[in-house]
Amino acid sequence: MRVDWHGQSAFTLDGEAATVFIDPWGDMSAAAERGLTWDYPAIQSPDSVDLLIVTHEHSDHNGVEVIAGEPTLVRSLAGTHSSPVGDVVAIASEHDDAAGTERGPNTIVVFDLDGIRVAHFGDFGQAALRPEQRAHLDGIDLLFIPVGGGFTIDGATAAKIALDLKPSRVVPMHYKTPKISFLETEDSFVDAMPKTERLTSPSFDTADLEKGSELLVIVPAAP
């Protein structure tokens, strides 16, 4: 499976069975109006996307208009959804640690692609997983989790969750890079994890990753 990071929480997962796009962002000019830097290059949609997932309805995650074609859309709704890759389990969660009263709802999405069990946490903001959420997250192979604090959990909280879930590979997301001027960096998350591989590209193939049983953090280069 090829993984392409487009900045923030936007990823293309291009497998043999299907192509999945998660949390595209669209027009971010409002960020500049608020004095924030957003210099990620505009998302170039893959020619064919089979499944498009939106974890929640904020502008840096729900830019469905930038994705070409008519993919199956799983959009910010908890439940079990049929899709070209089989069932997508969308787990209800919150964007904050105040029962969603500050930033609203979020979904954690779980699905299988090319035999790899993927979990993407969207803009998860809870201090910890609740037991009923944790029950759906066993056997994760590839975990995407926000680490930048501010609007989501910070690096230390994300590390506790990742170490509990014990996926094979973890990709941090939604953090400060040279392309944006807000959030915290990924450093506190990386420092709490056992092993990290920093890449020189925003893309990688899961088949090329170092093999081993130890949890490995993959940090793609900022696009």
N, C-alpha and C positions, 0 to 999 in steps of 0.2 A: 504494500500500500504506500502510495506517495502522499505526503502531507505537505501542504503549502500554507504558510502563515501569511495573512494579509494585514496584520496589525490588529491591536486590541484583542478581540476574541474571535476574529473571523478566520476560518480555516476551510480549505478544500481537502477532502479525503478522497483520493482517486484510487479505487481498488479495481480488481479484475471484474468483480460482480456489479459494481455501480460506482457512480461519483456522487459524493455527498458534500454539500456546502452548509456550514453552520455560522450563523450570526454575521451576515454581511452588513457592512455599514455603507451609507450612501452619502448624501450631501452633508458635510460637517462644517459648513461655513458658519453656522451659529456658534461653534466653538471659538472662532476668531473674534466674533462679536463680544464674547465674554472674556476676551483677553487670553485665551488658551491657544497654545501651539498644537496644530494637527497637521503633520507633514507626511503622513503615510501616502504613498502613491494610490491613485484611484484604483479600485478593484476592477480587474479585467476578468469578466466572467468566462469560465470554461465554456467550450463549445456545447457541451452536453452535461447538464446536471440532472441526475435522476431524483434526488431527494434534497430538499431545502428545509433547513430547520432554523427556527427563530426561538430562542429561549425566553425572551421577554420583550416588551414593547418600548424600548428606548432607542433613540436614533442611531446610536453607535452599534446597534445589534439587529435592527429590523429593516435594513435597506433592501428589501426584496426586489425592488425595481432594477437593481444593478445586475441581477442574475437573468441570463438569457433563457429562452425556451419556456416550457410549461412543466417544471418539475413538480412532483408530489410535494405538497407543503404541509409541514407540521409546525404550527404557529402558536407558541406560547400557551398551550392548553395541556393541562395535566391529564394523564390517562394512558392507555395503550393504543397505539395507532398503527394500522397496517401501512406498509410502505414497500418500495422496491427492494429493500434489504431485509425484509421481515418486520417483525414488531419493533416499534420504537416506544420505549417506556419513558414517559415524561413525568417526572416526580415533582409534585408541588413543593415549592420552597419559597423563601422570601429574599428580597433584595436588601434587607436590613435585619437588625437584631431586635426589631420592635414589632414583630408579627406583621410585617409588610406595611405598617402605617406610615412609614416615612418615604419609602421608595417603591412600594408595590410588590407584586408577585414576581416570581422567577420559576423556571423549571430546570431541573437537572435531567438531561436526556441520556439514555443508555440504549445502545444498539450493537449489532454484530456486523462486521464487514470483513470479508476475506478471512474468516475464522478469528478475527481480533475483536474482543469485546471492548467497546469504546464508551467512555463516560465524559460528557462535557457539562461543566457546572454553571455555565452562563455567568450571570452576575450574582452569585451566591453571597449572601451577606449575614447569614446566621453565625452565631458564635460556635456552634457545633451541629452536627447532624442529629436529628431526632431518630429514635429507634425504628420507626416505621419508614423513614427515608433510608436509613442504613441497610435495612433488610433487602433492598433492591439493588445493592451495589457490591455484592460478592462477585469474585471472579473477574474483576476489571483488569484488562491487559494494558490499555492506553488511557490515561487520565489527563484531561485538560482542566486546569483549575486556576481561578483568579488569585493573584497574590499581591496586588498593588495597594490594598487598603483604600481608604477614602470612601468610595462608593460600594466596596465589597470587603470581604475578609482580607486581612493582611497576611504577610508571609509566614509569620509564626503560626497563625491559626490554620492556614492552608497546609503547612507542613504536618501538623498534628493529624489532619484529616487524611493526607496522603499516606502517612506512616501507618495509620489504622487500616486503610483500604488495601495497602500492599499491592498495588499494581506493578507490572513489570517495568513500565515506562510512564513518566509524568512530564507533561509539557506545561510550564507556567504561562499565564496569559494575563492581559488586562493590568499592565504595569508600566511604569515610566521607562521610556527608551529615548534615544537621541531624537526621535521623530515627534514626541509629544512632551509637553511641559508640565504635566500634572501627574498625580498618583505617586506612589513610592516605587523604587526599583525592585527587581527580583532578588536582590542580594540577601535579604534576611531569610527568604525561603530557601535559597540555594545553600546558605550556611548551615541550615538545620537538617539538610538531607545528606544521605551517606555518600552519594557519588553523582557527579555532574559531567555532562559532555556539552561543551559550547561549540556551536556550529558556525561556519563562515557564510552560510546561506540561510534564507528563510524557508527552505524546503529540505526535506529528507525522505528517504525511503526506509520503511521499517525493517526491510530485509538487510539494510546496511548497518544497522545499529549493533553496537557491541553486544555479544551474547553473554548471558550469565544470569544467575538467579537473584542477584542483588538489585534492589530498586535503583533505577537510573533516571536522573533528571536530564531531559533534553532541552537545551535553550537555543532555539533557532536565532539567527541574526535578524535584526529588525529589517523589515522590507523597505 
